[in-house]
Amino acid sequence: MSASAQGEAAIQRRREAMGTFERYLTLWVALCIVAGIALGAVLPGPFRALGRMEVAQVNIPVALLIWAMIVPMLLRVDFAAMGQVTQHWRGIAVTVGINWLVKPFSMALLGWLFVGYLFRPWLPAGQVDSYIAGLILLAAAPCTAMVFVWSRLTDGDANFTLSQVALNDAIMLVAFAPVVGLLLGLSAITVPWDTLFLSVLLYIVLPLVAAQLWRRSLLASGGEAALQRTLKSLNPVSLLALLTTLVLLFGFQGEQILAQPLVILLLAVPILIQVYFNAGLAYLLNRQCGSAHSVAGPSALIGASNFFELAVAAAIALFGFESGAALATVVGVLVEVPVMLSVVHIVMRSRAWYDRGAGRAAAR
């Protein structure tokens, strides 16, 4: 099959690999923006009441929604796959380097450049630092769930994808808080360390433990079939929880957004640049290393995508519902599907070019 035909086949497989919710995620997010702003204007009392339902700076309704988002995604993670890490060590090394040594720092630089300098005159002065914080949170953790979809669309090696996701989740347990704290500190943003560590505990450690215990129970009682049935049934729940969270966010953010409608477009600029930069860098480094295209494709997508569910949760916990940080992370959700599908298209269209270079590198 020619590279062009392979690219067409990958685009055609999109409908098979992605469910209705995932395929139209951008549309759903846009509708949530409209619904949240409208409801916030018509029913401000209930939104304020929900915002006051806190224990130890944790908003209870949002915490429950975040768990409904994250646990089904972490249920997919198989830590036993980490035993396969050495099989594709070049691709693993590239992706880990991009995820943890390049992406958070490149996003911080782009945030400082665009939000802190170039776009500052068009943004609310009191929210600039908060927007930068949201961008940092968005890039500080690699995606966990959607990368399985992107991997299928790029004919990715399933073992590589599983092992890479498992390794990233293990690293996230110890690296998320220090990376976020460092970059917020460099941005001269006060780091609420106690809240940051509480967020890691609530939205990474506990959901991961709960998901793994649930996964083991499902596999022990019904095997892989039981696990897949559960994942299929939980997927709509996870996405509905995400959309409900967004309605609440925009219920609080509505007044600010109506006053500054340009904000969302401006925040999307550094997010788009960092996606294409990190995906391109991972793709090129894998080509130079001689990795197979089935490794380079998912490596590029994992290197570029973000764990936006965690970012939204952390932004709310650290800075509040009405913060610019929360809004910045939501912009990441808004652009996620179309921009990542464009990366899939580029990866598949360039397969012949990639294979020529990787073949020469492997022969050296």
Buried (B, 14 or more C-beta within 10 A) or exposed (E): EEBEEBBBEBBEBBEEBBBEBBBBBBEBBEBBBEBBBBBBEEEBEEBEEBBEEBEEEBBEBBBEBBBBBBBBBBBBBBBEBBEBBEEBEBBBBBBBBBBBEBBBBBBBBBBBBBBBEEBEEEBEEEBBBBBBBBBBBBBBBBBBBBBBBBBBBBBBBBBBBBBBBBBBBBBBEEBBBEBBBBBBEEBEBEBBEEBBEBBBEBBBEBBBEBBBEBBEEBBEEEEEEBBEEBBEEBBEEBBBBBBBBBBBBBBBBBEBBEEBEEBBEBBBBBBBBBBBBBBBBBBBBBBBBBBBBBBBBBBBBBBBBBBBBBBBBBBBBBBBBBBBBBBBBBBBBBBBBEBBBBBBBBBBBBBEEBBEBBEEBEEE
